[in-house]
Amino acid sequence: MGFTGISSLVLLALTIAPAGLATPVQTPSPVVDLGYATYQGSHDNTYDLNVFKGIRYAAPPVGKLRWQAPQAPLVNRKSIQPATEQPPFCPQSGGAKLPDVYGFNSALGNEDCLFLNVYAPPGAKDLPVLLWIHGGGYGLFGAVYDPSELISTNDNGFISVMIQYRLGAFGFLSSEGVHNYGKTNAGLLDMRFALEWVQQHIEKFGGDASRVTIAGESSGAGSVMLQSMAYGGREDNLFNNVIAASPYSTALHEYNGKVPTSHYEDFAARAGCRNGLQSEAAVFDCLVKADTDTLQYASANVSISGEWGTWAFLPVVDGDFIQELPSKQLLEKKVSGKRVLSGNNANEGVPLSTPFVNSTASFLSYVHSAFPLLSSGDYSRLLDLYEVKDSSPENTGPRYDTLGDSGPTALNQSEMATGLQQTVFNIYAESSFDCPSYWLADAFAGGNTKESWKYQYSITPSYHGADLSAYFSVGATTPTRGLIDAFQKIWGNFIINDTPVISIVNAKGGADNATVPEGVNGDIFWPKWDSISPVLMNLNTTGGTTVYVEVTDSLSYWLQEGPGVTNEFSLADASKWEGGRGKRCEFWRSVGPRVPT
């Protein structure tokens, strides 16, 4: 296995905006005293923000602190510490079978990686706070996203905190031994510790600890969902609002189940900790004492040995932090926080599900491999709901985006594929991202104390992660400026004013001929999500010139560019969306224990 570093070609060029394009000016240099340490950041004149990079929020999770709960940083007040450089990445464990050009690649990192970045307007006082949890399959990436333009678009009206957490085997190793002698879900505990850090320290940057929004994309959104579910949905008052962009609901096994235990055994063997060692205590002690490179290679090699687009080390049901499956707990509305803005993309199945389905046999092989615990009745129901008998085995039809509420549907048609290949993309999308986003919206709906709104990001190509460049837009070339401004206003208004409902003028993105649902008082009309009659906002654009992009032989798409692209927002019945997504999500909820999700 070669450690190739983290690519940002094509896919990740859209998912990770290059850090530091707006070069911070070093004077005046802001200083913050956190009690345990004093940090000196930099001032970014372009966006008028004080930026602190690499603030330590927890002690290094090394030595005896490997696979333990995060601990407070040691006091270090000997000198003012610089906070002007990106912190080191945590060890990176890549996704299985994915081409290097996709960017989901393993790389050596530093176990001492529990740092965060803060972006705050000078002189801020009592501003709301956005805490961002990055995605990457619980194995990749870090605090590289730059929220400066998102903050600026919203008149520097909030503070952003971008965190790192333990990844791969370092954050999500699980077995009976880890449970007995350490902590499972260590990465989730890191996130919780960062939220507690915000409660203790964000006032020193001008933030209001009582107005915190937690947000994330992909596994970051899955993490946000799990933080809301933590300890059975116990209300710890760590955050008010939740933004979940494509919440990744992975297969969530019991901490000592067959799958996580198998990955643990493979990891221990590759680390040289199964050679003659019999007791779980001895194996765990060996892992704690092993050198970091050995463990990093072991984590990465186990991670990339799975099926296409999977990661080995994931959250588990531990009976404490995670007590139930999302499909069950979200139905019971056992969540913390007051509001959720839940979103998904139109083509979530790309690029993390296999693109090599070209026959009925390969389709059935995928279904049985991806969901091995389903019963024969479950499989029959799945084939019926996804209208497999009506889908061509060949991915040879004309590719184009669906309308969502009429005409061909995502069951077998998209910009990415047709036939059974598209059916696979849609099965993966709905089981992993789309339906969890519905369930999360349901969990916050219909009560007197909680609220939810739902959207779909349909701007071509709208594959998984394509939306990131709309809100972390520093250096981004797509989507269009009008869409970026409107989308950032939606997020910003939710963070600042607790609602995604923005003005018609802002929603139109500077184009009078843009179309948006119009409400009262100059605002768009966007009803709250209701579980009985669910409505989503479809965010799209129209016009311009289409440009063809080929990434690999199995991945290509079109972009809309040039003048003439305008926003096209519309409301839709979420239950009937894409030929009845609501009933398919009910199917996935019903088989949740056998996915498990």
C-alpha positions in Angstrom: 0.0 0.0 0.0 1.5 3.3 -1.0 0.9 6.5 0.9 0.2 8.9 -1.9 -0.8 12.0 0.1 -4.1 13.7 -0.3 -5.0 14.6 -3.9 -7.4 17.5 -4.7 -7.8 16.7 -8.4 -11.2 17.2 -10.0 -13.5 15.8 -7.3 -11.7 17.3 -4.3 -11.0 20.5 -6.2 -14.7 21.0 -5.7 -14.9 19.6 -2.2 -12.0 21.3 -0.5 -11.4 24.9 -1.2 -7.7 25.6 -1.2 -6.7 26.9 2.2 -5.0 30.2 2.6 -5.8 31.8 -0.8 -6.7 35.0 1.0 -3.2 35.4 2.7 -3.6 36.7 6.2 -1.9 39.9 7.0 0.3 39.5 10.2 -0.5 43.0 11.7 -2.3 43.7 13.8 -1.9 40.3 15.3 -4.8 39.3 17.7 -3.9 37.5 20.9 -6.2 35.3 23.0 -5.6 34.0 26.5 -7.3 30.7 27.1 -6.0 30.2 30.6 -4.0 27.1 29.8 -2.2 28.8 27.0 -2.0 32.1 25.1 -2.2 32.2 21.3 -1.3 34.8 18.8 -3.2 34.6 15.5 -3.3 36.8 12.4 -5.6 39.3 10.9 -7.0 38.6 7.4 -7.5 42.0 5.8 -9.4 40.6 2.8 -12.3 39.4 5.0 -11.6 41.5 8.1 -11.3 38.4 10.3 -9.0 37.4 13.1 -7.8 33.9 12.3 -6.3 31.5 14.9 -5.0 28.2 13.4 -3.8 25.2 15.4 -5.3 25.9 18.8 -4.9 22.8 21.0 -8.2 21.8 22.5 -7.1 18.5 24.0 -4.0 16.8 25.2 -2.0 14.7 22.6 -3.9 11.3 22.4 -0.6 9.4 22.4 1.0 6.8 24.6 -1.4 5.8 27.4 -4.0 8.2 26.0 -4.4 6.1 22.8 -8.0 4.9 22.6 -8.9 6.8 25.7 -11.3 9.7 26.2 -9.8 13.1 25.3 -8.1 15.0 28.2 -7.6 18.7 28.9 -4.5 20.2 27.4 -1.6 20.7 29.8 -1.0 24.2 31.0 1.7 26.0 28.9 2.1 29.6 29.7 5.9 30.0 29.2 5.4 32.0 26.1 2.8 33.2 23.6 2.2 30.4 21.0 1.8 31.2 17.3 -1.5 30.2 15.8 -0.9 31.0 12.1 -0.3 27.7 10.5 -2.6 24.8 9.6 -2.4 22.1 12.3 -1.0 18.7 11.3 -3.5 16.2 9.9 -4.5 13.2 12.0 -3.3 9.9 10.4 -5.2 9.3 7.2 -6.9 6.0 6.2 -8.2 6.0 2.7 -11.3 4.6 1.0 -11.2 1.1 -0.5 -10.8 0.6 -4.3 -11.2 4.3 -5.1 -9.0 5.8 -7.9 -6.2 8.1 -6.6 -7.6 11.0 -8.7 -10.7 11.0 -6.5 -8.6 12.2 -3.6 -9.6 9.7 -0.9 -6.0 8.5 -0.3 -4.1 7.3 2.8 -1.3 9.4 4.1 1.0 9.5 7.2 -0.2 12.0 9.7 0.5 13.0 13.3 -1.4 11.4 16.2 -0.9 14.7 18.1 -3.7 16.4 16.0 -6.5 17.5 18.3 -6.5 21.1 17.2 -9.0 23.6 15.9 -9.1 26.8 13.9 -11.2 29.9 14.9 -12.3 32.6 12.5 -13.8 35.7 14.3 -14.5 39.3 13.4 -12.4 41.8 15.3 -14.3 43.3 18.2 -16.9 40.6 18.1 -19.3 40.4 21.0 -22.0 37.8 21.7 -22.0 36.5 18.1 -23.5 33.1 17.2 -21.0 30.3 16.5 -20.7 27.7 13.8 -18.7 24.6 14.7 -17.8 22.6 11.6 -17.1 18.8 11.7 -15.3 17.7 8.5 -16.2 14.6 6.5 -14.0 11.9 4.9 -15.5 8.5 5.8 -14.2 8.9 9.4 -10.8 8.2 8.0 -9.7 11.3 6.1 -9.1 15.1 6.0 -9.0 17.8 8.6 -9.6 21.4 9.4 -8.7 22.6 5.9 -12.0 24.3 5.0 -11.9 28.0 4.9 -15.2 29.6 6.1 -14.1 33.2 5.5 -16.3 33.9 2.5 -19.3 32.2 4.2 -18.9 34.5 7.2 -18.3 37.6 4.9 -21.4 36.9 2.8 -23.4 37.1 6.1 -21.9 40.5 7.1 -19.4 38.9 9.5 -22.3 38.0 11.7 -20.9 34.8 13.3 -17.8 33.0 14.4 -16.6 29.7 12.9 -14.7 26.9 14.7 -13.2 24.2 12.5 -12.2 21.1 14.4 -10.1 18.0 13.9 -10.7 14.6 15.5 -9.1 11.2 15.6 -9.6 9.2 12.4 -9.4 5.6 11.2 -8.3 3.0 13.8 -7.1 5.8 16.1 -10.6 7.2 16.4 -12.9 4.3 15.7 -11.1 1.0 16.6 -13.7 -1.3 18.3 -13.8 -4.7 20.0 -14.5 -6.2 23.3 -10.9 -5.5 24.3 -11.1 -1.8 23.3 -14.4 -1.5 25.2 -12.9 -3.1 28.3 -9.5 -1.3 28.4 -10.1 1.9 26.4 -12.8 3.8 24.7 -14.7 3.0 21.5 -15.9 5.9 19.4 -12.9 8.0 20.5 -13.3 10.3 17.5 -16.9 11.1 18.5 -15.7 11.8 22.0 -13.1 14.3 20.6 -15.9 16.1 18.8 -17.9 16.3 22.1 -14.8 17.6 23.9 -14.4 20.3 21.2 -18.1 21.3 21.8 -17.3 21.6 25.5 -14.2 23.7 24.7 -16.5 26.1 22.8 -18.7 26.4 25.9 -15.7 27.3 28.0 -13.7 29.5 25.7 -15.6 31.0 22.7 -16.6 34.1 24.7 -12.9 35.1 24.6 -13.3 35.4 20.8 -16.5 37.3 21.0 -18.8 34.3 20.7 -22.1 33.4 22.4 -21.9 29.9 23.8 -25.7 29.7 24.1 -26.0 30.1 20.3 -24.0 27.3 18.7 -24.8 25.6 15.4 -23.0 22.3 14.7 -22.6 21.5 11.0 -21.0 18.9 8.8 -21.0 17.2 5.5 -20.9 13.4 4.7 -19.4 11.7 7.7 -19.2 15.1 9.3 -23.0 15.4 8.9 -23.3 11.8 10.2 -21.2 12.9 13.2 -23.5 15.9 13.7 -26.5 13.5 13.7 -24.8 11.2 16.2 -23.9 14.2 18.4 -27.6 15.1 18.5 -28.4 11.4 19.3 -25.6 11.2 21.9 -26.5 9.6 25.3 -30.0 8.8 24.1 -30.6 12.4 22.9 -29.7 13.8 26.3 -29.9 17.6 26.3 -26.5 18.9 27.4 -27.0 22.4 26.0 -23.9 22.2 23.8 -25.7 23.5 20.7 -29.0 24.8 19.5 -29.0 24.2 15.8 -27.9 21.4 13.5 -26.9 21.6 9.8 -26.5 18.2 8.3 -25.4 18.2 4.6 -25.6 14.6 3.3 -25.6 12.8 6.6 -23.6 9.6 6.1 -25.3 6.8 8.0 -22.8 4.0 7.9 -23.4 0.4 8.9 -23.6 0.9 12.6 -22.6 -2.4 14.3 -22.5 -3.3 18.0 -19.1 -2.5 19.4 -18.2 -6.2 19.8 -20.0 -7.4 16.6 -18.5 -9.5 13.9 -17.6 -6.7 11.5 -15.7 -4.3 13.9 -14.1 -7.3 15.7 -12.8 -8.6 12.4 -11.3 -5.2 11.5 -9.7 -5.1 15.0 -8.2 -8.5 14.6 -6.8 -7.6 11.2 -5.4 -4.3 12.5 -3.8 -6.0 15.5 -2.2 -8.7 13.3 -0.8 -6.1 10.9 0.6 -4.2 13.9 2.4 -7.3 15.1 0.2 -7.6 18.3 -1.2 -11.0 17.7 2.1 -12.9 17.6 1.7 -15.3 20.5 -0.5 -12.8 22.5 -3.7 -14.4 23.8 -5.3 -12.1 26.3 -7.2 -9.0 25.2 -5.4 -7.0 27.8 -2.0 -8.0 26.3 -3.0 -7.2 22.8 -4.4 -3.8 23.8 -1.2 -3.1 25.7 0.8 -4.0 22.7 -1.2 -1.6 20.5 -0.8 1.2 23.0 3.0 0.7 23.0 3.4 0.2 19.2 5.2 2.9 17.1 3.0 5.3 15.3 4.1 4.5 11.7 3.3 0.8 12.2 -0.2 1.6 13.4 -0.8 4.1 10.7 0.1 1.6 8.0 -2.0 -1.0 9.7 -5.0 1.3 9.8 -4.7 2.4 6.2 -4.2 -1.2 4.9 -7.2 -2.5 6.7 -9.3 0.4 5.5 -8.4 0.0 1.8 -9.0 -3.7 1.8 -12.8 -3.5 1.8 -15.4 -3.1 -1.0 -15.5 0.0 -3.3 -16.0 3.3 -1.4 -15.9 1.8 2.1 -13.9 2.5 5.2 -13.2 0.0 7.9 -13.2 2.0 11.1 -16.5 3.5 11.9 -18.8 4.5 14.8 -20.4 1.7 16.7 -23.3 1.2 19.1 -21.5 1.2 22.4 -24.5 1.4 24.7 -23.4 4.7 26.1 -22.6 7.5 23.6 -24.5 5.7 20.8 -27.4 3.7 22.4 -29.6 2.9 19.4 -29.6 2.8 15.6 -30.5 6.1 13.9 -33.4 4.4 12.1 -35.0 3.7 15.5 -33.9 6.6 17.7 -34.7 9.3 15.2 -38.2 7.9 14.8 -38.5 8.2 18.6 -37.5 11.9 18.3 -34.8 11.4 20.9 -32.4 14.2 19.8 -30.8 17.2 21.4 -30.9 20.7 19.9 -33.8 22.8 18.8 -33.6 23.1 15.0 -32.2 21.2 12.0 -31.5 22.1 8.4 -31.1 18.8 6.7 -29.9 18.4 3.1 -28.9 15.9 0.5 -27.5 16.1 -3.0 -29.3 14.9 -6.2 -26.6 12.3 -7.1 -25.2 11.1 -3.7 -24.4 7.6 -5.1 -21.4 9.0 -6.9 -18.5 8.5 -6.4 -18.6 6.1 -3.4 -20.7 3.2 -4.9 -19.3 0.9 -7.6 -19.5 2.2 -11.2 -19.1 -1.3 -12.7 -22.7 -2.7 -12.8 -23.4 -3.8 -16.3 -25.7 -6.8 -15.9 -28.5 -8.2 -13.8 -25.9 -10.6 -12.2 -23.6 -7.8 -11.2 -26.5 -5.8 -9.8 -27.6 -8.7 -7.7 -24.1 -9.3 -6.6 -23.8 -5.7 -5.4 -27.1 -5.8 -3.5 -26.2 -9.0 -1.7 -22.7 -7.8 -0.9 -23.8 -4.4 0.3 -26.6 -5.7 2.5 -25.7 -9.3 3.4 -28.1 -9.5 6.4 -31.3 -8.8 4.6 -33.9 -11.6 4.4 -35.2 -13.1 1.1 -38.4 -11.1 1.7 -36.3 -7.9 2.2 -34.6 -8.5 -1.1 -37.9 -9.1 -2.9 -39.3 -5.9 -1.5 -36.1 -4.0 -2.5 -36.3 -5.2 -6.1 -40.0 -4.2 -6.2 -39.5 -0.7 -4.7 -36.6 0.1 -7.0 -38.5 -1.3 -10.1 -35.5 -3.4 -11.1 -37.6 -5.4 -13.6 -38.1 -2.2 -15.6 -34.5 -1.1 -15.6 -32.2 -1.9 -18.5 -29.0 -3.9 -17.5 -27.0 -1.5 -19.7 -25.7 1.9 -18.8 -26.1 3.1 -22.4 -29.1 5.5 -22.4 -28.8 9.2 -22.7 -27.8 10.8 -19.4 -29.6 13.8 -18.0 -30.8 15.2 -14.7 -34.3 14.3 -13.6 -36.9 16.9 -12.6 -37.7 15.1 -9.4 -41.4 15.7 -9.4 -42.3 14.4 -12.8 -41.0 12.4 -15.8 -38.1 9.9 -15.4 -36.8 9.4 -11.9 -33.6 8.6 -10.1 -34.6 5.0 -10.0 -32.9 4.5 -13.3 -32.0 7.9 -14.7 -29.5 10.7 -13.8 -26.7 12.8 -15.2 -24.3 10.1 -13.9 -25.8 6.9 -15.3 -28.8 5.0 -16.6 -30.3 1.6 -16.1 -29.2 -0.8 -13.4 -26.0 1.3 -12.8 -28.1 4.2 -11.8 -30.3 2.0 -9.7 -27.2 1.0 -7.7 -26.2 4.7 -7.4 -29.7 5.5 -6.1 -29.9 2.5 -3.7 -26.6 3.6 -2.2 -27.6 7.2 -2.1 -31.0 6.6 -0.4 -29.8 4.0 2.1 -26.7 6.0 3.1 -27.5 9.7 2.7 -31.0 10.6 1.4 -33.1 8.7 3.9 -31.0 9.6 6.9 -31.6 13.2 5.9 -35.3 12.6 5.9 -35.2 10.8 9.2 -33.2 13.6 10.8 -35.8 16.1 9.6 -38.5 13.9 11.0 -36.8 13.8 14.4 -37.1 17.6 14.8 -40.5 18.0 13.3 -44.0 18.3 14.6 -43.3 19.4 18.2 -43.6 22.7 20.1 -39.9 22.9 20.9 -38.2 21.8 17.7 -38.2 22.8 14.1 -36.8 21.4 10.9 -36.3 22.4 7.2 -35.2 20.2 4.3 -33.5 20.9 1.0 -32.0 19.1 -1.9 -28.9 20.4 -3.7 -29.5 19.7 -7.4 -27.0 22.0 -9.1 -25.3 19.9 -11.7 -23.3 17.7 -11.2 -24.5 17.3 -7.6 -22.5 14.2 -6.8 -21.6 13.5 -3.2 -19.5 16.4 -1.9 -20.2 18.8 -4.8 -22.1 21.2 -2.5 -19.0 21.9 -0.4 -17.7 24.5 -2.8 -21.0 26.4 -2.4 -20.4 27.2 1.2 -16.6 26.9 1.5 -16.2 29.0 -1.7 -12.8 30.7 -1.2 -11.0 29.9 -4.5 -14.0 27.9 -5.9 -14.9 28.2 -9.5 -18.2 26.4 -9.4 -21.1 26.8 -8.8 -22.1 30.3 -10.0 -21.8 33.3 -7.8 -25.5 33.8 -7.6 -26.0 30.3 -6.3 -23.1 30.6 -3.9 -24.5 33.9 -2.4 -28.0 32.5 -2.0 -26.8 29.2 -0.5 -24.5 31.0 1.9 -27.3 33.3 2.9 -29.5 30.3 3.7 -26.9 28.8 5.9 -25.9 32.1 7.5 -29.5 33.0 8.3 -30.0 29.7 10.0 -26.9 30.2 12.1 -27.7 33.8 13.0 -31.5 34.0 13.0 -32.6 30.3 13.4 -34.3 30.0 10.1 -33.2 29.3 6.5 -35.9 31.6 5.1 -34.1 34.4 3.3 -35.2 37.4 1.2 -36.4 36.9 -2.3 -33.7 39.3 -3.4 -30.9 37.2 -1.9 -32.5 34.0 -3.1 -32.4 35.3 -6.7 -28.7 35.9 -6.5 -28.7 39.1 -8.3 -30.8 37.9 -11.3 -34.3 39.3 -11.7 -35.3 36.4 -14.0 -34.4 33.8 -11.3 -37.4 31.8 -10.0 -37.9 31.2 -6.2 -41.0 30.5 -4.1 -42.3 33.9 -2.9 -43.8 34.4 0.5 -44.7 37.4 2.6 -42.7 40.5 3.7 -40.2 40.1 0.8 -39.1 36.6 1.9 -39.1 33.3 0.1 -41.7 30.7 1.1 -40.2 27.7 2.7 -42.5 25.8 5.0 -41.1 23.8 7.9 -40.8 20.1 7.4 -43.8 18.1 8.6 -43.6 14.3 8.8 -47.2 13.9 7.5 -46.9 16.3 4.6 -43.1 16.8 4.1 -42.0 19.6 1.8 -38.4 20.1 0.6 -36.8 23.0 -1.1 -35.1 22.0 -4.4 -32.1 24.2 -5.0 -31.2 24.3 -8.7 -29.9 26.5 -11.5 -30.9 26.8 -15.1 -29.4 28.3 -18.3 -25.8 28.9 -19.2 -23.5 26.6 -21.2 -22.8 23.0 -20.4 -19.2 21.8 -20.2 -18.3 18.1 -20.2 -15.8 16.9 -17.6 -14.3 13.4 -17.7 -12.5 12.3 -14.5 -12.0 8.6 -15.3 -13.5 6.1 -17.8 -16.2 5.4 -15.3 -16.9 9.0 -14.0 -17.9 12.0 -16.1 -20.4 14.8 -15.8 -21.5 18.2 -17.1 -21.1 21.6 -15.5 -23.2 24.7 -16.1 -21.0 27.7 -16.8 -20.9 31.2 -18.3 -23.4 34.0 -18.3 -27.1 33.2 -18.2 -27.1 30.8 -15.3 -29.8 31.7 -12.8 -31.2 30.3 -9.6 -34.2 28.0 -9.9 -35.6 27.1 -6.4 -38.9 25.2 -6.0 -40.9 23.4 -3.4 -41.7 19.7 -3.7 -43.6 16.9 -2.0 -40.7 15.0 -0.4 -42.7 11.8 -0.1 -43.4 11.7 -3.8 -40.0 13.0 -4.9 -38.1 10.9 -7.4 -40.9 8.4 -7.9 -41.8 7.9 -4.2 -38.6 8.4 -2.1 -40.8 8.5 1.0 -41.9 4.9 0.8 -38.4 3.7 -0.1 -37.1 5.5 3.1 -39.8 3.7 5.1 -38.4 0.5 3.7 -34.9 1.3 4.8 -36.2 2.3 8.2 -38.0 -1.0 8.5 -34.9 -3.0 7.7 -32.6 -0.8 9.7 -31.6 -3.5 12.2 -30.5 -5.7 9.3 -28.4 -3.1 7.4 -27.7 -2.0 10.2 -28.4 1.7 10.1 
